[in-house]
Amino acid sequence: YGSSKSQVLQHLKEGDSVIFDIDWQGAEQIKKQKLNDNLITFFILPPSKEELFKRLKNRDMKDKNIVEERMKQFNQDIKHWKNYDFVVINDNLEKCYSEIIDFINKKIKNLDYDYDKNYISNHVKKLEN
């Protein structure tokens, strides 16, 4: 929240990686900064709406109203998955982490890497219902 643009650019200039945990609106703002050569985006989906609700409830979102608002916004948020370089379903933390690291390594080495967009699209359709 409120990351300093100058600090981020300085880290990038020094060859450091910078990771943001942001929503799709924040990702769009960063894309506008013309960092495309250095930018890798990930959209992480939950395995189900029920699991997402449980995870949000168990976080620091003890306020039921906040959780309910996030759940209401969910159907709009997941429509943006197509705007990302890589999409993964976080049904198993170790597997999700491994897939992301594998994608990053292949992207850095300019190797081809893709994911099953039809599978993700079907998963998103299930989440929207």
Secondary structure, 3 states (H helix, E strand, C coil): CCCCHHHHHHHHHCCCCCCCCCCHHHHHHHHCCCCHHHCCCEEEECCCHHHHHHHHHHCCCCCHHHHHHHHHHHHHHHHHHHHCCEEEECCCHHHHHHHHHHHHHHHHCCCCCCCCHHHHHHHHHHHHC
